[in-house]
């Protein structure tokens, strides 16, 4: 899936999704280049928890709190 940098900045990425920059690209119908990212599902780390790409997990999001 592709997403613009503006969209990612507004929404943020959920746990388990990683972004890879594709650079600034000119899209048909757009007057200016857009910074685009490819979004991919990250493989679960050992222990079955998804990678959060540096995002701190709030205590209410920990597995113990969700039980």
C-alpha positions as CSV (number, residue, x, y, z in Angstrom):
1,X,0.0,0.0,0.0
2,X,1.2,3.5,-0.7
3,X,0.6,6.6,1.4
4,X,1.7,10.2,1.2
5,X,3.9,11.7,3.9
6,X,1.1,14.1,4.8
7,X,-1.3,11.3,5.4
8,X,1.2,9.4,7.6
9,X,1.9,12.6,9.6
10,X,-1.8,13.1,10.2
11,X,-2.8,9.6,11.1
12,X,0.4,7.9,12.4
13,X,1.1,4.3,11.9
14,X,-0.5,1.5,13.9
15,X,1.7,-1.2,15.5
16,X,2.8,-3.8,13.1
17,X,3.0,-1.4,10.1
18,X,6.4,-0.1,8.8
19,X,7.0,2.6,6.2
20,X,9.7,2.8,3.6
21,X,10.4,6.1,1.8
22,X,10.0,6.1,-2.0
23,X,11.1,9.7,-2.2
24,X,9.4,12.6,-3.9
25,X,7.5,11.5,-7.0
26,X,5.6,13.3,-9.7
27,X,2.1,11.8,-10.0
28,X,-0.1,12.3,-13.0
29,X,-2.6,15.1,-12.4
30,X,-0.6,16.7,-9.5
31,X,1.2,20.0,-10.0
32,X,3.9,19.2,-7.4
33,X,5.9,16.2,-6.4
34,X,4.6,14.1,-3.4
35,X,6.6,12.4,-0.8
36,X,5.4,8.8,-0.8
37,X,5.9,5.8,1.4
38,X,5.3,2.1,0.9
39,X,3.6,0.6,3.9
40,X,4.2,-3.0,4.8
41,X,3.2,-5.4,7.6
42,X,6.1,-6.0,9.9
43,X,6.8,-9.6,11.0
44,X,6.1,-10.4,14.7
45,X,9.2,-10.3,16.9
46,X,10.1,-13.2,19.1
47,X,7.4,-13.6,21.7
48,X,4.6,-12.8,19.1
49,X,4.4,-9.0,19.7
50,X,4.5,-6.8,16.6
51,X,7.2,-4.2,16.1
52,X,6.2,-0.7,17.0
53,X,9.0,1.2,15.2
54,X,10.2,3.1,18.2
55,X,6.7,3.9,19.5
56,X,6.3,3.6,23.3
57,X,3.5,1.3,24.3
58,X,1.1,2.8,26.9
59,X,0.4,0.6,29.9
60,X,-3.2,0.2,28.9
61,X,-1.9,-1.4,25.6
62,X,0.2,-4.1,27.3
63,X,-1.0,-7.7,27.0
64,X,-1.7,-7.9,30.8
65,X,-3.9,-4.8,30.6
66,X,-5.9,-6.3,27.7
67,X,-6.8,-9.5,29.6
